[in-house]
Amino acid sequence: MSMKDFISEIISRTRDEKAKLAEAVNAGTNVHSFEDYKYLVGKMDGLRLVLEIVDEILTEDEEE
């Protein structure tokens, strides 16, 4: 697997997981308390941050 394929796979899986979490929160799946809600929203925020970091790294590489 090339580095480009590896990074694309990370991005794809991260987006998929973020979408699953958003769907679960919207549907109320596994959200039995406010603590559960905060936990899921925190995971979504963490995945968003990962995508931003990867995007920044890729943008930096393009500029060089």
Buried (B, 14 or more C-beta within 10 A) or exposed (E): EEEEEEEEEEBEEBBEBBEEBBEBBEEEEEBEEEEBBEBBBEBBEEBEEBBEEBEEEEEEEEEE
